[in-house]
Amino acid sequence: MNLRALWALALKDLKLFFHDRRAVVVTLVTPIAIASFFGFLFNGGGSSKISVRVSDLDGSAVSRAVVSGLSSDKALEVVSCSVGEARDKVLHGKAAVAVILPKGFGDTATRAFFNAADKAEIQMLHDPSHSAELAMVRGILTEHVMEAVSREAFTGESGRKAAREALQDLQKTSELKTEDKLALTDLLTSVEKWQDRQGETKASGGGELPAGGIAMPFTVKEEAVTSGDNVAYNGYSHSYAGMAIQFILFAAVDLGVGILLERQLGIWKRLRIAPLSRATLLMAKATSGALISLLALSTTFAFGMVVFGIRVHGSLAGFVLLCVASAIMASAFGLMLAALGSTPGATRGIAIFAVLVMVMLGGGWVPAFIFPAWLQKVTLVIPTRWAVDGLDAMTWRGLGLSSALPAVGVLLLFTLIFGAVAVGRFRWEES
């Protein structure tokens, strides 16, 4: 193989690449812009509280406590309004969920605490595109309703009234066994004694006995698990990995389409007249493609490191190996497109679609752990999945070289497959 001729041909392609401003912008600038946007979202900059509208038609101590509890929750942005306004905001997508506390909610809910015959009904209006937010608001609402209702049941005037009514209803019922009726009577009588005790203490000027509703019986200690104390999750790291891989594949599409154009113009036929082997010609294209891809990867991550603090917390050698393996895989992918494609226009359209699917399923747009379990397994046959996961492991996960080697191996395997198809199916002239 004539290495001097190979490098001269590769250098020619690099000069043509930098001469085409559109190619430079698409390959170097566009991934930085898109990755910065996705990183802004994943890093918490674009996250927002769930917009909730609350309409309190009751105005009781219980309903006010529920609204107060919802308003104090860090995950919610609560605005009180009328029922009509709440429905309108949900309808037009201005709020994810609306909670309507009906008239008599406090009394009904407190009575239901002792006697479940009649339960208070809370109406929840929701945007059908926000089912996850609905589930979250429902859980938070349950917590605050239980705390407010149980507090009123044991310490409030409504609770005293509800306990007396429950005792009267219990004496009248014939559906319970005698033993069960006696046990419930003892329970309700104890509640009445507690309520009387609170009233007496308060009346005598002795303050109030410790009182409160049923609260969550546990707290949560959150810990982000990384490989070291100095390693922290950076949402920009994943976004830059995904967008860098996507756009080196787009560069590979340009490589493949460019080869098809050259063949269509008869350039390849003229090159064959020169004393150059087929291997030299193909390797020159593969080399220029790999260098352009590596330049795109380096530029993208360099910008992210300078501007957004992306760091290689893991193995630097593993990170470099992954970038090189990804670059030559993309170049081989471009050669395969040239070998399998017919016309430049048709090849470009199909190739762009294929790249978008590969990046989407490979976790380039959103992390693969969001996928269903079965899809996570299926996407292991896609090279982009290994590239993105490997770069994640070397950056914000802070893992060692051993975690990079499997991904590097898989990427090189795909390089061999793409290269073999390219060499086996490549046509030097228009058919």
SULRABEL-V355863 format. One record per helix or strand of 3 or more residues. SS is the DSSP state (H for helix, E for strand). FROM is the first residue (numbers start at 1). TO is the last residue. Records with the same first field share a line. If there is no record, write none. Layout:
SS=FROM-TO / FROM-TO
This chain:
H=3-19 / 21-42 / 61-72 / 83-91 / 105-114 / 131-155 / 157-172 / 178-203 / 235-264 / 267-271 / 278-308 / 316-340 / 344-361 / 368-370 / 373-381 / 383-394 / 401-425
E=50-56 / 76-80 / 97-101 / 122-126
